[in-house]
Amino acid sequence: MEQILEKLGELVPAERIKYNEPMSRHTTFAIGGPADALVTPGSEEELARLIIFAREHRLPLLVIGLGSNLLVKDGGVRGLVVKIDRGLGQVEFRSDRMRAGAGIPLAELSKMAAGESLSGLEFAVGIPGSLGGALVMNAGAYGGEMKDVVESVRAIDQQGEVLELDAGQLDYGYRHSSLQGSGLVVVSADLKLKAGDPAEIKARMQEYTERRQAVQPLELPSAGSVFRRPPGKYVGPMIEGLGLKGFNVGDAQVSEKHAGFIVNRGQATAGDVLGLIEIIQQVVQEHCGVRLEPEIQVVGEDLVGKQAFKNMLSAKGFNL
Ligand SMILES: Cc1cc2nc3c(=O)[nH]c(=O)nc-3n(C[C@H](O)[C@H](O)[C@H](O)COP(=O)(O)OP(=O)(O)OC[C@H]3O[C@@H](n4cnc5c(N)ncnc54)[C@H](O)[C@@H]3O)c2cc1C
């Protein structure tokens, strides 16, 4: 695999490729072992080339945005990680519509829309993901979600072909879209907004920001709400009611501020987080009869055998 990965330099400029790159640098949890190779494409053409290369060489491919809904395991990610960021983040306004690249941070896009006096993306002001990740996850808050504003999505399939998908084809539901697990890589979207009063738009964004700051542990690394909301129930109060607020496994802790969040107090490993998730699931199942399902996406490999040995040597300064 190493010889195949070395050929990446023939596809994209060397400065966009990082080998043995700690995924903790690319997740808001600040957790995750190394990716064999992480590439940040600078254009749709580069992205298509990478996708085709991975398929032709049977290289495992993981696409990420800003890593704000990801728990990467301690053994890291084998094969190729493609990170979609500002290289694919152009934004164009056309009256009350915008075409935006998947790599633009969603919060920035929300502010840009407000700057054009366009309403519809206020809910997104504090969501720390990319537009691409938000389209895949149908991200939402305060009564709004991506499904309300998406007209169509442009994506690249595993053959490197570009597809245009209408909102109706995306099967949007609560934190769900048909893009999940589809192998499609989102490159941009057309969003439809509404002309609005700039002062009202800004006031709503300010209100949502304050509400978020009041209840969420934004001062510590996390991946947001860990669990999906079970029908008719709120996860945070349920976990808090069982006395689990502040409970920890290693440096992974149920947030003291919001029991639906797990925070990294400093040196948490993915193993700590997964251990804590399992304890929460067991206690909640036993006392409330509810099976909590993770909302965060768990990717990568456990830290075992050869990789554990490699990581230990590289932590001691040996260049492998
Ligand atoms: C403090 C905090 C608060 C949060 N608040 C909210 C909230 O209010 N509402 C909410 O919905 N979420 C919230 N989140 C979770 C997270 O921000 C969203 O799920 C966000 O949409 C993830 O975007 P991302 O770019 O970080 O995606 P990532 O975490 O990088 O990836 C998420 C998934 O999308 C896939 N993916 C990412 N980009 C692409 C692409 N271009 N093409 C194809 N697949 C792709 C990945 O493979 C992965 O499966 C919060 C997270 C944090 C840390």
Ligand as a Chemical Component Dictionary entry (heavy atoms), coordinates in Angstrom:
data_LIG
# 
_chem_comp.id                   LIG 
_chem_comp.type                 NON-POLYMER 
_chem_comp.pdbx_formal_charge   0 
_chem_comp.three_letter_code    LIG 
# 
loop_
_chem_comp_atom.comp_id 
_chem_comp_atom.atom_id 
_chem_comp_atom.alt_atom_id 
_chem_comp_atom.type_symbol 
_chem_comp_atom.charge 
_chem_comp_atom.model_Cartn_x 
_chem_comp_atom.model_Cartn_y 
_chem_comp_atom.model_Cartn_z 
_chem_comp_atom.pdbx_ordinal 
LIG C1  C1  C 0 -19.834 21.863 19.390 1  
LIG C2  C2  C 0 -20.623 21.167 18.325 2  
LIG C3  C3  C 0 -21.948 21.516 18.096 3  
LIG C4  C4  C 0 -22.700 20.866 17.111 4  
LIG N1  N1  N 0 -23.977 21.250 16.900 5  
LIG C5  C5  C 0 -24.716 20.646 15.949 6  
LIG C6  C6  C 0 -26.068 21.037 15.707 7  
LIG O1  O1  O 0 -26.598 21.952 16.330 8  
LIG N2  N2  N 0 -26.769 20.372 14.747 9  
LIG C7  C7  C 0 -26.210 19.346 14.018 10 
LIG O2  O2  O 0 -26.891 18.792 13.151 11 
LIG N3  N3  N 0 -24.929 18.961 14.220 12 
LIG C8  C8  C 0 -24.177 19.568 15.158 13 
LIG N4  N4  N 0 -22.880 19.184 15.365 14 
LIG C9  C9  C 0 -22.327 18.049 14.586 15 
LIG C10 C10 C 0 -21.624 18.436 13.259 16 
LIG O3  O3  O 0 -21.147 19.767 13.290 17 
LIG C11 C11 C 0 -22.531 18.223 12.045 18 
LIG O4  O4  O 0 -22.936 16.883 11.928 19 
LIG C12 C12 C 0 -21.834 18.652 10.732 20 
LIG O5  O5  O 0 -22.782 18.679 9.708  21 
LIG C13 C13 C 0 -20.693 17.722 10.314 22 
LIG O6  O6  O 0 -19.982 18.355 9.250  23 
LIG P1  P1  P 0 -18.422 18.069 9.025  24 
LIG O7  O7  O 0 -17.968 18.809 7.841  25 
LIG O8  O8  O 0 -17.673 18.307 10.274 26 
LIG O9  O9  O 0 -18.480 16.506 8.674  27 
LIG P2  P2  P 0 -17.498 15.370 9.181  28 
LIG O10 O10 O 0 -17.639 15.193 10.655 29 
LIG O11 O11 O 0 -16.134 15.571 8.633  30 
LIG O12 O12 O 0 -18.175 14.107 8.455  31 
LIG C14 C14 C 0 -19.467 13.680 8.826  32 
LIG C15 C15 C 0 -19.942 12.630 7.814  33 
LIG O13 O13 O 0 -20.138 13.238 6.542  34 
LIG C16 C16 C 0 -19.291 12.654 5.552  35 
LIG N5  N5  N 0 -18.838 13.774 4.696  36 
LIG C17 C17 C 0 -18.306 14.951 5.092  37 
LIG N6  N6  N 0 -18.101 15.753 4.027  38 
LIG C18 C18 C 0 -18.494 15.050 2.930  39 
LIG C19 C19 C 0 -18.544 15.326 1.533  40 
LIG N7  N7  N 0 -18.145 16.505 1.010  41 
LIG N8  N8  N 0 -19.023 14.363 0.697  42 
LIG C20 C20 C 0 -19.451 13.166 1.180  43 
LIG N9  N9  N 0 -19.409 12.835 2.494  44 
LIG C21 C21 C 0 -18.953 13.776 3.353  45 
LIG C22 C22 C 0 -18.174 11.958 6.308  46 
LIG O14 O14 O 0 -17.678 10.849 5.603  47 
LIG C23 C23 C 0 -18.911 11.513 7.570  48 
LIG O15 O15 O 0 -19.612 10.329 7.333  49 
LIG C24 C24 C 0 -22.107 19.820 16.341 50 
LIG C25 C25 C 0 -20.764 19.471 16.565 51 
LIG C26 C26 C 0 -20.022 20.138 17.536 52 
LIG C27 C27 C 0 -18.579 19.763 17.738 53 
# 
loop_
_chem_comp_bond.comp_id 
_chem_comp_bond.atom_id_1 
_chem_comp_bond.atom_id_2 
_chem_comp_bond.value_order 
_chem_comp_bond.pdbx_ordinal 
LIG C1  C2  SING 1  
LIG C2  C3  SING 2  
LIG C2  C26 DOUB 3  
LIG C3  C4  DOUB 4  
LIG C4  N1  SING 5  
LIG C4  C24 SING 6  
LIG N1  C5  DOUB 7  
LIG C5  C6  SING 8  
LIG C5  C8  SING 9  
LIG C6  O1  DOUB 10 
LIG C6  N2  SING 11 
LIG N2  C7  SING 12 
LIG C7  O2  DOUB 13 
LIG C7  N3  SING 14 
LIG N3  C8  DOUB 15 
LIG C8  N4  SING 16 
LIG N4  C9  SING 17 
LIG N4  C24 SING 18 
LIG C9  C10 SING 19 
LIG C10 O3  SING 20 
LIG C10 C11 SING 21 
LIG C11 O4  SING 22 
LIG C11 C12 SING 23 
LIG C12 O5  SING 24 
LIG C12 C13 SING 25 
LIG C13 O6  SING 26 
LIG O6  P1  SING 27 
LIG P1  O7  DOUB 28 
LIG P1  O8  SING 29 
LIG P1  O9  SING 30 
LIG O9  P2  SING 31 
LIG P2  O10 DOUB 32 
LIG P2  O11 SING 33 
LIG P2  O12 SING 34 
LIG O12 C14 SING 35 
LIG C14 C15 SING 36 
LIG C15 O13 SING 37 
LIG C15 C23 SING 38 
LIG O13 C16 SING 39 
LIG C16 N5  SING 40 
LIG C16 C22 SING 41 
LIG N5  C17 SING 42 
LIG N5  C21 SING 43 
LIG C17 N6  DOUB 44 
LIG N6  C18 SING 45 
LIG C18 C19 SING 46 
LIG C18 C21 DOUB 47 
LIG C19 N7  SING 48 
LIG C19 N8  DOUB 49 
LIG N8  C20 SING 50 
LIG C20 N9  DOUB 51 
LIG N9  C21 SING 52 
LIG C22 O14 SING 53 
LIG C22 C23 SING 54 
LIG C23 O15 SING 55 
LIG C24 C25 DOUB 56 
LIG C25 C26 SING 57 
LIG C26 C27 SING 58 
# 
